[in-house]
Amino acid sequence: MSAPVSAQPLLSPASAEVVKATAGVVAANAEAITGVFYPNMFAAHPELLRVFNQGNQASGEQSKALAASVVAFAVSLIDPDAPSFDHVKTRIAYKHVSLGITPEQYLIVGKHLIEAVAEVLGDAVTPEIAAAWTEVYWLFAVILIAEEAKLYQQAGVDPHRPLRPYRIARRIEETDDVVSLVLEPADGGPLPQMQPGQYVSVFVDLPDGSRQPRQYTVSSTAFGTRLQITVSRVKGVGGAPDGQVSNYLNDHAKVGDVLEISSPAGDFVIGDEQAPLLLASAGAGITTVLPIVEHLARTQPERQVIIAHADRTADDHALRETVLHVARHIDNFSAFTWYEKVDPDDEASAEGYMDLSGLDLPPDLQVFTCGPLPFMRHVRSSLLDRGVPAENIRYEVFGPDLWGPTLERAAN
């Protein structure tokens, strides 16, 4: 009788012992390592500046996310009690597919990442340690390359030509700082298959000559021949620069312009089961809510849906009326809002942080939450306190993922 095949790749015994002995040191220096890795890689391969989000580079979020991912993967190889890496793997693979990452680029990343380990740790990196962590990286790379190959094949996308031109057919001013762009394929072809809650990467050529990608949720596909993205203007906080792409699209994108866009990606999608849904969002997270509500109104109008949204003010609450209009076609629907400042004549909204303690939550509740990380942590802890199982709480992160339990454990 043959032995069962493990879904998790295995380190060689010698490398496993080395990784167990050095994981703590590497984890403690992981952000320093990625802080060296990215500048060195971009200096050698400036073409990659057009693929990586330079806003996340400037904030340090991308370095922290990469460091946490590699360490979490290494820990999953040596600790049978570590959280599963599968969900993280899927989220990374979807992001890479939306950016057109190819297997050849893993060679570049591997070279510069291992060199950065040696540079930061210096003489502590023996040949045995270098070999063990090289093995970790290539196991990491191989499972991602395989997952990405599957996703490219499912989408019918050539990874060397991952983008399509879309023409802006309509521009909708949602609020002072939020614009929706209705897009249609400029090549005359049909829309790709997509699921509500997925996103696309939008590549924008900026006035300074640089090219930058950003991911935006497909906020509506109501008519089936066009897709809509909704872009919230990112304003720099604490000395950080304003968002290049979000501000450019808000200020300059006009009807007739053509943008290059990836196929839809992401795993923030609802299943076909009939369990009640809580959609908890804040700020730009509302963009994930509308397509899910549209989908349910068309396919499961009998399913119970609770929407909870938090924002600065009612004027900042994008897509509110559209969501409520579509939700009229759902039999058992309720909506709750919290604003930092409530208008005097608004008797339906609450003031302050989202408070889920008073909501009547049905059993078997499935939760989808999207918004800033502190908000989602607040939602998750509130619902765990009320007995909602952790596995029933799904999330979407705009930017590098540092919220999932696997990555939180590695990052702290």
C-alpha positions in Angstrom: 0.0 0.0 0.0 1.5 3.3 -1.0 2.0 6.1 1.5 -0.4 9.0 1.3 0.8 12.0 -0.7 1.2 15.2 1.5 -0.4 18.4 0.1 2.3 20.3 1.9 5.9 20.2 0.4 8.5 18.9 2.7 12.0 20.2 3.5 14.8 17.8 3.4 15.7 16.6 6.9 19.0 18.5 7.0 17.4 21.7 5.9 14.5 21.2 8.3 16.9 21.1 11.3 18.7 24.2 10.1 15.4 26.1 9.6 14.2 25.1 13.1 17.5 26.4 14.5 17.5 29.7 12.6 13.8 30.6 12.0 13.8 32.9 15.0 16.8 34.8 13.8 15.5 35.1 10.3 12.1 36.2 11.6 13.6 38.9 13.8 15.5 40.2 10.8 12.9 39.6 8.1 11.9 43.2 7.6 15.5 44.3 7.5 16.2 41.6 4.9 13.3 42.6 2.7 14.3 46.3 3.2 17.6 45.4 1.5 16.1 43.0 -1.0 13.7 45.4 -2.8 16.1 48.3 -3.4 18.8 45.9 -4.7 16.3 44.1 -7.0 14.9 47.3 -8.4 18.4 48.7 -9.0 19.2 45.6 -11.0 15.8 45.3 -12.7 14.2 48.7 -12.9 11.5 47.3 -15.2 9.9 45.7 -12.1 9.1 49.2 -10.8 6.2 49.1 -13.3 4.8 46.0 -11.7 5.3 46.6 -7.9 3.0 49.1 -6.1 5.5 51.9 -5.2 3.0 53.4 -2.7 3.2 50.1 -0.7 7.0 50.2 -1.1 7.2 53.7 0.4 5.0 52.8 3.3 7.0 49.6 4.1 3.8 47.5 3.9 5.1 45.4 1.0 8.3 44.6 2.7 6.5 43.6 5.9 4.0 41.5 4.0 6.7 39.6 2.0 8.7 39.0 5.2 5.7 37.7 7.1 4.7 35.5 4.2 8.1 33.8 3.8 8.5 33.3 7.5 4.9 31.9 7.8 5.6 29.5 5.0 8.9 28.4 6.7 7.1 27.8 10.0 4.4 25.8 8.3 7.2 23.5 7.0 8.7 22.8 10.4 5.7 23.1 12.8 2.8 20.7 12.4 0.7 23.0 14.7 1.3 26.1 12.6 -1.8 27.6 10.8 -2.4 26.3 7.3 -0.6 28.3 4.6 -3.2 27.4 1.9 -5.3 30.5 2.2 -2.3 32.8 2.1 -1.0 30.9 -0.9 -4.2 31.4 -2.8 -4.4 35.1 -2.0 -0.8 35.7 -3.1 -1.3 33.7 -6.3 -4.4 35.7 -7.3 -2.6 39.0 -6.7 0.4 37.7 -8.8 -2.0 36.6 -11.6 -3.6 40.0 -11.7 -0.2 41.6 -12.1 1.1 39.2 -14.8 3.8 37.6 -12.7 5.7 34.9 -14.6 7.8 32.0 -13.4 11.0 33.7 -14.8 10.5 36.5 -12.3 10.8 34.1 -9.4 14.4 33.5 -10.5 15.1 37.3 -10.1 13.3 37.4 -6.7 15.1 34.3 -5.4 18.6 35.6 -6.3 18.1 39.0 -4.7 16.3 37.6 -1.6 19.0 35.1 -0.8 21.7 37.7 -1.3 19.8 40.1 1.0 19.7 37.4 3.7 23.5 37.1 3.4 24.0 40.8 3.5 21.9 41.4 6.6 23.0 38.4 8.6 26.6 38.6 7.5 29.0 35.9 8.8 26.2 34.1 10.6 25.1 32.7 7.2 27.0 29.5 6.8 26.8 27.5 3.6 24.4 25.2 5.4 22.1 28.0 6.4 22.2 29.6 2.9 21.3 26.2 1.4 18.4 25.6 3.8 16.8 29.0 3.2 17.3 28.7 -0.5 15.4 25.4 -0.3 12.6 27.2 1.7 12.4 29.9 -1.0 12.1 27.5 -3.9 9.5 25.4 -2.2 7.6 28.7 -1.6 8.1 29.6 -5.3 7.1 26.2 -6.7 3.8 26.1 -4.9 3.0 29.6 -6.0 4.1 29.0 -9.6 1.9 25.9 -9.7 -1.1 27.7 -8.2 -0.7 30.7 -10.6 -0.4 28.4 -13.6 -3.7 26.9 -12.6 -5.4 30.3 -12.3 -4.0 31.6 -15.6 -5.3 28.4 -17.3 -8.7 28.8 -15.7 -9.0 32.4 -16.8 -7.6 31.6 -20.3 -4.9 34.2 -19.8 -1.4 34.2 -21.3 0.8 35.3 -18.3 3.1 37.2 -20.8 0.1 39.1 -22.1 -2.2 39.5 -19.0 -3.9 42.8 -19.8 -6.7 43.9 -22.0 -7.6 47.5 -23.1 -10.8 48.9 -21.6 -12.5 52.2 -22.6 -14.1 54.5 -20.0 -17.7 54.6 -21.1 -19.0 56.6 -18.2 -17.7 58.5 -15.2 -19.9 58.8 -12.0 -19.0 61.3 -9.3 -20.0 59.3 -6.2 -18.7 61.8 -3.6 -16.1 64.6 -3.6 -13.3 62.0 -3.2 -14.8 58.9 -4.9 -15.4 58.3 -8.6 -16.8 55.2 -10.4 -15.5 54.4 -13.8 -17.7 52.3 -16.1 -15.5 50.3 -18.4 -16.1 48.3 -21.6 -13.6 46.1 -23.5 -12.0 48.3 -26.2 -11.1 45.2 -28.2 -14.8 44.4 -28.9 -14.7 41.1 -27.0 -17.0 40.0 -24.2 -16.4 40.6 -20.5 -14.4 37.9 -18.8 -16.1 35.5 -16.3 -16.0 37.0 -12.8 -17.4 36.5 -9.4 -18.9 39.2 -7.2 -16.2 40.5 -4.8 -13.3 40.0 -7.1 -10.9 42.7 -8.2 -8.9 43.7 -11.3 -5.5 45.3 -11.6 -5.6 48.7 -13.4 -2.3 49.8 -14.9 -2.0 53.6 -15.3 0.7 55.6 -17.2 1.3 58.6 -15.0 2.4 62.1 -16.1 5.9 61.6 -14.8 6.4 58.7 -17.2 6.1 56.0 -14.6 3.6 53.1 -14.9 1.8 51.8 -11.8 -0.7 49.1 -11.1 -3.5 49.2 -8.5 -6.1 46.7 -7.6 -9.8 47.8 -7.5 -12.8 45.7 -6.7 -15.2 45.3 -9.6 -18.0 47.3 -7.9 -20.7 46.4 -10.4 -21.4 44.3 -13.4 -25.1 45.0 -13.4 -25.5 44.9 -17.2 -23.1 42.1 -18.1 -21.4 44.0 -20.9 -19.5 46.5 -18.8 -17.7 46.5 -15.5 -17.4 49.2 -13.0 -14.6 50.1 -10.6 -14.9 52.7 -7.8 -11.8 54.6 -6.9 -11.5 56.4 -3.5 -8.9 59.2 -3.4 -6.0 58.1 -1.1 -4.8 61.0 1.0 -1.4 60.8 2.7 -1.4 60.6 6.4 1.5 61.4 8.8 3.8 62.6 6.1 3.0 59.8 3.6 2.4 60.9 0.0 -1.0 61.0 -1.5 -2.0 58.0 -3.6 -0.6 58.5 -7.1 -3.0 56.3 -9.1 -6.2 57.1 -7.1 -5.7 60.8 -7.3 -4.8 60.6 -11.0 -8.0 58.7 -11.8 -10.1 61.0 -9.7 -8.6 64.1 -11.3 -7.9 63.1 -14.9 -9.7 59.9 -16.1 -12.3 60.9 -18.6 -14.8 59.2 -20.9 -13.0 57.8 -23.9 -9.7 57.1 -22.2 -8.3 53.6 -22.4 -6.9 51.7 -19.4 -5.1 48.4 -19.4 -6.8 46.0 -17.0 -6.2 42.4 -15.8 -8.6 39.5 -15.7 -10.7 39.4 -12.5 -8.9 37.8 -9.5 -9.5 37.2 -5.8 -11.1 34.7 -3.4 -13.4 37.1 -1.6 -16.5 35.4 -3.1 -19.6 34.0 -1.6 -20.7 30.4 -2.0 -24.1 29.0 -3.1 -25.2 28.0 0.4 -28.2 29.6 2.0 -26.5 30.7 5.2 -27.3 34.3 6.3 -24.8 36.9 5.4 -23.3 39.8 7.2 -21.5 42.3 4.9 -19.4 44.6 7.2 -17.5 47.4 5.5 -15.9 50.7 6.1 -14.9 53.5 3.7 -13.9 52.1 0.3 -14.8 48.6 1.5 -18.3 49.3 0.3 -17.1 48.5 -3.2 -17.1 44.8 -2.3 -20.7 45.0 -1.0 -22.5 46.3 -4.1 -21.5 43.4 -6.5 -22.4 40.8 -3.8 -25.8 42.4 -3.3 -26.4 42.6 -7.0 -25.5 38.9 -7.3 -27.8 37.9 -4.5 -30.7 39.9 -5.8 -30.4 38.0 -9.1 -29.8 34.5 -7.8 -30.8 34.2 -4.1 -33.3 36.9 -3.2 -34.6 34.7 -0.4 -31.2 34.7 1.4 -31.0 36.8 4.6 -28.5 39.7 4.2 -27.4 42.2 6.8 -25.3 45.2 5.7 -23.2 47.1 8.3 -21.2 50.1 7.1 -19.0 52.7 8.8 -17.8 55.9 7.3 -16.7 59.5 8.2 -20.0 61.1 7.2 -23.0 60.4 5.0 -21.5 62.6 2.3 -18.5 60.2 2.3 -20.6 57.1 2.0 -20.2 56.1 -1.6 -22.7 53.8 -3.4 -25.1 54.0 -0.5 -28.2 54.7 -2.5 -27.3 52.2 -5.2 -26.8 49.4 -2.7 -30.1 50.2 -1.0 -31.9 50.4 -4.3 -30.6 46.9 -5.4 -31.3 45.4 -2.0 -35.0 46.1 -2.4 -35.1 42.9 -4.4 -33.9 40.8 -1.5 -36.7 39.5 0.7 -34.9 39.6 4.1 -32.6 42.6 4.1 -31.5 45.1 6.7 -28.9 47.9 6.8 -27.1 49.7 9.6 -24.7 52.6 9.4 -22.3 54.3 11.7 -20.7 57.7 11.0 -18.0 59.7 12.8 -20.4 62.6 12.5 -24.1 62.2 12.0 -26.2 64.8 10.4 -28.8 66.4 12.7 -31.7 65.2 10.6 -30.4 61.6 10.2 -32.3 59.4 12.7 -31.3 56.1 11.0 -27.5 56.2 11.6 -25.5 55.8 14.7 -22.5 57.9 15.7 -19.0 56.6 16.4 -17.4 53.2 15.8 -19.3 50.3 14.4 -21.0 48.5 17.3 -22.3 45.0 16.4 -23.2 44.1 20.0 -26.8 45.0 19.6 -27.5 43.4 16.2 -29.7 40.3 16.1 -27.3 37.8 14.5 -28.9 34.6 13.1 -27.2 31.2 13.7 -24.8 29.9 11.0 -23.9 33.5 10.1 -21.3 33.9 7.3 -19.4 37.2 7.5 -17.6 39.1 4.8 -15.7 42.2 5.9 -13.6 44.8 4.0 -12.1 48.0 5.2 -9.0 49.3 7.0 -7.1 46.7 9.0 -8.0 48.2 12.5 -11.7 48.2 11.4 -11.6 44.5 10.3 -9.8 43.5 13.5 -12.5 45.2 15.5 -15.3 43.5 13.5 -13.6 40.1 13.9 -13.0 40.4 17.7 -16.6 41.7 18.2 -18.1 38.7 16.3 -15.8 36.2 18.0 -17.0 37.5 21.4 -20.5 36.8 20.2 -19.7 33.3 19.3 -19.3 33.5 15.5 -16.7 30.9 14.5 -13.4 32.3 13.1 -13.7 30.1 10.0 -17.0 31.9 9.2 -15.3 35.3 9.0 -13.8 36.1 5.5 -11.9 39.3 4.7 -10.5 41.4 1.9 -7.5 43.6 2.3 -6.8 46.5 0.0 -3.0 46.3 -0.2 -0.5 43.8 1.2 -2.2 41.2 3.4 -1.1 41.4 7.1 -4.4 40.5 8.7 -4.8 36.8 8.4 -3.9 34.7 11.5 -1.1 33.0 9.6 0.6 36.3 8.8 -0.2 38.1 12.0 1.6 35.3 13.9 4.6 35.6 11.6 4.7 39.4 11.6 4.6 39.8 15.4 
